[in-house]
Amino acid sequence: MAVAAMLSVQLGVAVAVGLIDEIGPEGAAWLRLAWAGLLFLVFLRPRRADFTGRSLMACAALGVVTAAITLLFMAALDRIPMATASALEFLGPLGVAVVRGSGLARVLWPGLAAIGVLLMTQPWTGAVDPVGVSYALAAAVCWAGYILLTQRVGDQVAGISGLAVSMPVAGLVGTVVVGPTVFDRLTPQLLLIGLGLAVMLPMFPFALELLALRRLSAAAFGTLMSLEPAFALIIGFVALSQVPGVAAVIGIVFVVAAGIGAARGGGRGTPVPVEVG
């Protein structure tokens, strides 16, 4: 589920890059958030009885963090390559893996993934836009919070009903923050593209990630996310003609190995499902 979610995310990002020239990074982010929030609200129809006060607050917080990740990451994509932005954003899940891990796995798999990310981004070349890097690092902080909040929501709310609250909140936040700056640039064609993007990213992957975090520890999930920069580099090469160097290819091997190792040893103890308990 986590791997399918990552593939969907990176395919969606590749498509969204093409929207940046039409509507700007903030517009591309807002279209995805607004459509996803509306679709989750219509199809899942959340009921107040399905939530406690604590779980409702967790869902709302997840929505705010989701909006921040999307807006910051799209701003980063406007300035730096897709693979670089994804690799820097991965530092958030990597931090979760280090803090939440235990034993040798706490440093082994995250450390291997970190080496791979360094080889992919090669920050020592000094060729990366510092503003774009700042946006990606801010998104990384938000992504760490997203992992922890998604696991909490998945444990407290039945099914994927938590997304019926978090995604409309994310859409509302996006509308308040950037909506007024992009309304006059919208066309029927852009609205339809935004609808398709909302299904590819974030509807499909966020639902899969919520379900995956019921089965994986936060540490294992965080390290498994090291596969996402690798997917980003491959899709960036195929779809956007962003050609990786030899070091980047070696980095992919490192992060794939780390992701496989983390997933194999990172299952959670089986809790009483919230649908039953």
C-alpha positions in Angstrom: 0.0 0.0 0.0 2.8 2.4 0.9 4.6 1.7 -2.4 1.5 2.2 -4.4 0.9 5.5 -2.6 4.4 6.7 -3.4 4.1 5.9 -7.1 0.8 7.7 -7.3 2.3 10.7 -5.5 5.2 11.0 -7.9 3.1 10.5 -11.0 0.8 13.2 -9.7 3.7 15.5 -9.0 5.1 15.1 -12.5 1.7 16.1 -13.9 1.4 19.0 -11.5 4.8 20.4 -12.6 3.2 21.1 -16.0 0.5 23.1 -14.3 3.0 25.5 -12.6 3.5 27.4 -15.9 -0.3 27.8 -16.3 -1.4 28.7 -12.8 1.7 29.0 -10.6 2.9 26.6 -7.8 0.3 27.9 -5.4 -2.5 27.4 -7.9 -1.4 23.9 -8.7 -1.4 23.1 -5.0 -4.7 24.7 -4.3 -6.5 22.9 -7.1 -5.5 19.6 -5.7 -6.4 20.4 -2.2 -9.8 22.0 -3.0 -10.9 19.2 -5.3 -9.7 16.5 -2.9 -11.5 18.1 0.1 -14.7 18.4 -1.9 -14.6 14.8 -3.1 -13.9 13.3 0.3 -16.7 15.3 1.8 -19.2 14.3 -0.8 -18.3 10.6 -1.0 -17.5 9.8 2.6 -20.0 12.1 4.3 -18.5 12.3 7.8 -20.9 12.1 10.8 -20.2 13.7 14.1 -21.1 10.5 15.9 -18.1 8.8 14.2 -15.6 11.0 16.1 -14.6 11.8 19.7 -13.5 15.3 20.5 -9.9 14.2 20.5 -10.1 12.3 17.2 -11.9 15.3 15.6 -9.1 17.6 16.7 -6.5 15.2 15.4 -8.2 15.1 12.0 -8.3 18.9 11.8 -4.6 19.1 12.7 -3.8 16.6 10.0 -5.7 18.7 7.5 -3.7 21.8 8.4 -0.4 19.9 8.1 -1.5 18.3 4.8 -2.2 21.8 3.3 1.2 23.0 4.5 3.0 20.1 2.9 1.3 20.5 -0.4 1.8 24.3 -0.7 5.4 24.2 0.5 6.4 21.2 -1.8 4.8 22.8 -4.9 6.7 26.0 -4.1 9.9 24.0 -3.9 9.2 22.3 -7.3 9.0 25.7 -8.9 12.7 26.2 -8.0 14.5 22.9 -7.8 14.3 19.5 -9.6 11.6 17.0 -8.6 14.1 14.4 -7.3 16.0 16.9 -5.2 12.8 18.3 -3.7 11.5 14.8 -2.8 14.9 13.8 -1.4 15.0 16.9 0.9 11.4 16.4 1.9 12.3 12.8 2.9 14.4 14.2 5.8 11.1 14.5 7.7 10.2 10.8 7.6 13.9 10.0 8.2 13.8 12.0 11.4 10.7 10.1 12.5 12.5 6.8 11.8 15.5 7.8 13.9 13.4 9.1 16.9 10.8 6.3 16.9 13.2 3.4 15.9 14.8 1.0 18.3 18.0 -1.1 18.4 20.4 -1.3 15.4 17.5 -0.7 13.0 17.1 2.8 14.5 20.4 3.9 12.8 21.1 1.2 10.2 18.2 1.7 7.7 17.8 5.5 8.2 21.6 5.9 7.9 21.7 3.9 4.7 18.8 6.0 3.3 20.5 9.2 4.3 23.6 8.3 2.4 21.5 7.5 -0.6 19.6 10.8 -0.4 23.0 12.7 -0.2 24.2 10.9 -3.3 21.0 11.8 -5.1 21.0 15.5 -4.2 24.7 16.2 -4.0 24.3 19.4 -1.9 28.1 19.9 -2.0 27.9 21.1 -5.6 26.3 24.4 -4.5 24.1 24.4 -7.6 20.8 24.2 -5.7 18.5 27.2 -5.2 18.6 28.0 -1.5 14.9 29.3 -1.4 13.7 26.1 -3.1 15.7 24.1 -0.5 14.2 26.0 2.3 10.7 25.3 1.0 11.5 21.6 0.7 13.0 21.5 4.3 9.9 23.2 5.7 7.8 20.5 3.9 10.0 17.9 5.5 9.1 19.2 9.0 5.4 19.1 8.1 5.8 15.6 6.7 7.1 14.3 10.0 4.0 15.7 11.7 1.9 14.2 8.9 3.2 10.7 9.6 2.5 10.9 13.3 -0.9 12.5 12.9 -2.0 10.0 10.2 -1.1 7.1 12.4 -3.1 8.6 15.3 -6.1 9.3 13.1 -5.9 5.8 11.6 -5.9 4.3 15.0 -8.8 6.4 16.4 -11.2 6.6 13.5 -12.9 3.7 11.6 -12.0 3.1 8.0 -10.8 6.2 6.2 -13.4 8.4 7.7 -10.7 10.6 9.2 -9.8 11.8 5.7 -13.4 13.1 5.3 -12.5 15.7 7.9 -8.8 16.3 7.3 -9.0 16.8 3.5 -11.9 19.3 3.6 -9.9 21.2 6.3 -6.8 21.1 4.0 -8.9 22.4 1.1 -10.2 25.2 3.3 -6.8 26.2 4.5 -5.5 26.2 0.9 -8.4 28.3 -0.2 -7.9 30.9 2.5 -4.1 31.1 2.0 -3.8 31.2 -1.8 -7.2 30.8 -3.3 -7.9 34.5 -4.0 -4.6 34.9 -5.8 -5.4 32.2 -8.4 -9.2 32.5 -9.0 -8.8 34.8 -11.9 -6.4 32.4 -13.7 -8.8 29.4 -13.6 -10.2 27.9 -16.8 -12.6 25.0 -17.4 -9.6 22.9 -18.7 -7.5 23.7 -15.6 -10.4 22.7 -13.3 -10.7 19.3 -15.0 -7.0 18.7 -14.8 -7.1 19.6 -11.1 -9.9 17.1 -10.6 -7.8 14.3 -12.1 -4.8 15.4 -10.0 -6.9 15.4 -6.8 -7.6 11.7 -7.4 -4.0 10.8 -8.2 -2.7 13.1 -5.4 -3.8 13.3 -2.6 -7.0 11.2 -2.5 -5.6 7.8 -3.5 -2.2 7.9 -1.8 -3.3 9.5 1.4 -6.0 6.8 1.9 -3.4 4.1 1.3 -0.9 5.8 3.6 -3.5 5.9 6.4 -4.2 2.2 6.0 -0.5 1.4 5.8 0.3 3.2 9.0 -2.1 0.8 10.8 0.2 -2.0 9.8 3.7 -0.4 10.0 5.4 1.4 12.8 6.0 5.1 12.3 9.8 4.3 12.2 9.4 1.7 9.5 7.1 3.8 7.5 9.4 6.8 7.8 12.3 4.8 6.4 10.2 3.2 3.7 9.5 6.7 2.4 13.1 6.7 1.3 11.8 5.0 -1.8 9.9 8.1 -2.8 12.9 10.2 -3.8 14.0 7.2 -5.9 10.6 7.1 -7.6 10.8 10.8 -8.1 14.2 10.6 -9.8 13.0 7.8 -12.1 9.7 9.5 -13.0 11.5 12.9 -13.3 13.8 11.2 -15.9 11.0 9.5 -17.8 8.3 12.2 -17.7 10.4 15.4 -17.4 13.7 14.6 -19.0 15.6 15.3 -15.7 18.6 13.0 -16.3 20.3 11.6 -13.1 24.1 11.2 -12.8 26.0 8.1 -11.7 26.0 9.1 -8.0 22.2 9.6 -8.1 21.7 6.1 -9.5 23.9 4.7 -6.7 21.9 6.7 -4.3 18.7 5.0 -5.6 20.2 1.6 -4.8 21.0 2.7 -1.2 17.5 4.1 -0.5 15.7 1.0 -2.0 17.8 -1.3 0.2 17.0 0.9 3.2 13.3 0.9 2.3 13.1 -2.9 1.9 15.0 -3.5 5.2 12.7 -1.1 7.1 9.5 -2.6 5.8 10.6 -6.2 6.5 11.3 -5.5 10.2 8.8 -2.8 10.9 5.4 -4.4 11.3 3.3 -3.2 14.3 1.8 -5.5 16.9 -1.8 -6.3 15.8 -4.1 -3.9 17.7 -7.8 -4.4 18.2 -9.2 -2.8 15.0 -10.9 0.4 15.7 -13.9 -0.9 13.7 -14.3 -3.6 16.3 -13.0 -2.2 19.5 
